[in-house]
Structures are given as C-alpha cells and as structure tokens.
Amino acid sequence: MTKFDELNKIYTTAEKDFKDYRWTSIEFAVKLGKGLADYFGCDYEEIQYYQPPDNEGKSIEAHPRDALLIDTDTSWHYGMGVNLYVENNKDNPAMTYIFDLALKKDNENFGLRLMKEKKEFNLNPNNPEDLNSFYDFIYNTIKNRFEEELTKFLSNKSHEHFPEYG
C-alpha cells in the first residue's frame, strides 16, 4: 500500500465516522421529538425542527437531517418547536414555540443545552427518567411563559417581547 493509498483509507474512515456521528445525533433529535409528542399527548406532526437562527434571528423549518448544523463549539445546533393552537381552531396553529438547542454526544449519553434558557441536560437515551426531565422542563417553560410572562411584562418586571400577540 502506498502512502497515498493509506491517506485515502484514513480519510475514508474519518468520513464514515463523522457521518455515523451525524446520523446518531439526528436519530436522537428525532427520538426527543417523538418522545415530546408522546409526553404532550399530541401527534408527532405537531413537533417541528428548525435550522439555527440566522444573523437576523430567523429560523427556517427543516427536516431534522437539514436542521442540525454543527458549529465551532462542536455541538449540533437546531431548533425544536411545538405547534400551539387557539383552543377551538385545531386546523391552523396559532404559533410554534421554538427552543434553540445544542446537542453533543458524550460517550453513550447526549449533552443538550437550551440556549436561551441557559439550561443543560445530560441525557441517557435509554433512561426514560432523563428524557422526562427534559420534557417536564419544556412543558413548564411554555406553561409559565403564557401564564406569567404577560403579567410580568405589563407590570414592567419583564422586557420579553410578545410577537405572538401581534
């Protein structure tokens, strides 16, 4: 084998390792989305995936394989959203509540950071309790947002903007 052949073999192995890592991460992101749908008691189609926000803060909806983008921090960045409806209008989501996430595999577990909320989870994909702690956090964050934040905003205790209210 020539040195050139050896370099090509090394490159091929590195390329395969990266693709395997990418697909393992995408599969886990989908598992999280499906688990979140089960936790909420909704169809999986109510969970959306987004590419990370661009320079203008806009996120583009994408299939999970296109949503996860690796960054210089070596984490996969993406958004996961939950469609929300005005109670009697189940045909058209009123909004999608999006979380900006950073995902990184660490041995058999995954580290997951919620960027805006500055919350981190170490998730074992085979331990439902780990996953439920993440789902509980998502549920409570959305719930608190709509139960408490408008009151805080109106009393000048929050500077959160409410684009979903127009």
N, C-alpha and C positions, 0 to 999 in steps of 0.2 A: 504494500500500500504506500502510495506517495504521500508526502506531507500535504499536498493539495487535497487528495482523497480523504485524508484524516481530518482536515479542516472542514470539508463538506459534511463528513459524518458528524462531527461535533456540532456544526451549525444545524443539521437536521434534527439532532437530539434536542438542542436548545429550543428550536422552533416548536417541536412537538410538546415539550414540557410547558412552554408558555401557552399554547393552545389548550392543553389539558387544564392548566390553572384557570384560564379564562372560562372554559365551559363549566368547570366545577363551581366557579363563582356565580356564573349565570344561573346554573341549576339551583344553587342555594337561594339566590334572589327570588326565583320563581317559587321555590318552596315556601319562603317567607310570605310572598304574596298570596299563595293559595291557603296557607295557614291563617293569615289575617282575614281572608274572606270567610273561612270556616269559623273563626273566632267571632266575627261580627254577625255571622248567620246570613251572609249575602252570597250572591253568585260571584265567581272569580272575575267575571267581566266588569265588576264594579271597582276592581283594583287596576290602576293604570301605572305605567312606567314612563319615565321621562329622562331625557338626556340632562346632564347638569346644566344649571343656568348659564346663559352666555353673558357677555360683558354688560348687557342691558338688563340682566336679571330674568330673562325669559327662558322658560323650559319648553322643549319640544317633545310631544308624546312620541314614544318609540316602542318597538318590540324590545323585550329585555336584552336580546343579543346586540341591539344597537344602542340601548340606553346606557349600559355600563361602559364607562370610559376610564381608562387608567390614567392617573395623574402622577406628578413628580413625587408625591408622598407615598407612592407605590400602592395606593388604595384605589379600588374601583369606585368611582363616583357616579351616582344616579339619583333620580327622584322616584319615589313611590307615592301614588296618590289614591285617595278614596273618594269615589263619587258620592256626593250628598244631594239630597232631594228635598224640595219643599214637600211636606207630608203627603199631600194628595196628588202629586204630579210625578208618578213613577216612570213616565216615558222620557223625561228630559232632565238630566242632572242640573241642579241649580249651580253647582260648583264642584270642583275637585280639590280636596285639601291635600296638598303636596308636602312631603317631607324630603329634605335633601339629605342623602345618606352617603357614607363612605364605608366600604366593605373591604376587608382584608383577611385572607385565610392565614391562620396561625396554627401550624400543625394540623390537628383534626378539627379544631374549633374555628369560628369566624369572629373577628372583631367587627363590630358595627357601631359607627358613630352617627348620631343625628346632629348635623352641623349647626343648625340654628338653635336647637335646644341644648347644645353642649352636653349631650348625654351619651355615654358609651355602654355597650353591652359586649360581653364575651359569651358567644352562643355556641353550644354544642348542638349540632344539627340533629342528633339522636336523643336529645333530652327535652321532652315537651315542656318541662318547667322553665328552662332557659328561654324557649320561644314564647311561652305565655307571659313572661316578664316583659318582653318586648311588646307583645300585643296589648297587655294591660297599659303600658306607657302610652302607646299610640292612642288607645281609646280615651284615656284620661286627659291627654293633651288636647284632643279635638273637643271633648266634652267641656273641659274648662274654658277653652277658647270661646265657645259660644254661650256658655252660662255666665262667665265672669268678665271677660275682656271688654265687652261693650260698656258695662257699668264702670269699669276702671277707666276706660277712655273718656267717657262723658264726665267723670269726676276729676279729670286731669291727673290720674295716677298711672296712666299708660300712654305711650306715644305710638302704639300699634296702629297701623293703617288698616282699614276695613274695605278693601276693594270689592269684596263680595257683597257689600251693602250699597254699592253704587257711588 
